[in-house]
């Protein structure tokens, strides 16, 4: 089994609904994102998938989130913008662009992350 990982980042603000604590207030993060693709066999060039291709697909999604108030985005109108839900959202967006994602992790700071893996 082979796996490759690319990373990206974005900055955004959000507040958690139905949460009793500081995160209920508007606040922001500099998110780090890790995208992992796994395959059993390499392609004819000896790659799982080209890193450039993965970065392009990931950054297309992250650019749409960068410097946004996540609660105002259509998806997060009805879905609480927790780290877990943000990871699933990015996973779904990148997957819908044709990338066979195994897992997607978002880090809201250097010691706290959430991973979505179906």
N, C-alpha and C positions, 0 to 999 in steps of 0.2 A: 504494500500500500504506500502511495506517495501523497504527500500533502504540501501545499504551498500556502503562504500567508502574505497578505499585503496589509498595510496600515494606512490610515488617513485620520483626519481630524476636522472638527468644526467647532464653532462657538455658538451657543444659543442660550436663550432664557426660557424658563418654564416655571410653573408652580403646580404642585400636586393637589388635586381635588380630593376631598373626603379624607384628608390626612391631618392629624392633629400634631403639629410640631412646626419647627422653623421652615421646613420645605413646603408648607402650605403657602408661604409668602413668595412673591416673585423673586427669583434668583437665577443665576447663570452658571454655566460650566464651560470649560474648554475640554470637549469630549475627545477621547482617543478611540478609534474604531479599528478592530482587527477582523479581517475577513479570511476564512480558511476554506480552501477547495481541496477535496480528496479524490483521487482516482486510483484504480488498481493498476492501470497500464499507462504508459507514456504515449504521447502522440508521435508521429513519424520524426519530428525534430528532437525528440528526447525530452519533452516538457509535459507537465501536467496541463498547464495553460500559461500563456505568455503573461509575465508580470505587468507589462505595459497595458495589455487589454484589461486585466483585473483592476488596475489602478484607475483606468479611464471609466469603467463601469461604476466603481465605488465612488469616485469623485463626482460623477454626475449626480448621484443621490445626495452626497454630503453637501455639495454646492447649493442645493435647494434648501437645505436645513441651516446653512451657515448664516449667522447673525439674524436669526428669526426668533420670534416668540412662538414656541412650539404649540402652545395651547390654541393659537389662532389658525393653525393649519387644519385643513378639512379632516384629515385622519384623526387628529387629536381633539377634535370637537367632542367626540363621544368616547374616546379612549384616553385614559389618564396617561400623561406623558412621563411615566416612570422609566427608569433605565431599562427594565425588562421589556416594556412595550416599545421603546425606541429601538432596541436591538431587533425585535421582531419586525418592526416597520422597515428598517434598513435591509434586513435579510430579505423580506418579501419584495422590496423594490429592486434589489440587485438580482434576485432570482428571476423576477419577471423580465429582466433585460437579457435573460438567457445564460446567466452564470450559474453553474452547478455548485452552489454554496453548501458547505457542510455545517459551518457554524459561523456566528457573528457575535462578537463581543464589543460592548461599549464600556469604556472607562469614564466615570464622571470625575474621578480624581485619581491620584497615584495609588490609592489603596482600596478602591471600591469599583467593582465592575459587575456587569450582568451579561450572560451569554444566552443566545437563542440557538437551539439546535433541534430540528424536528425529529 
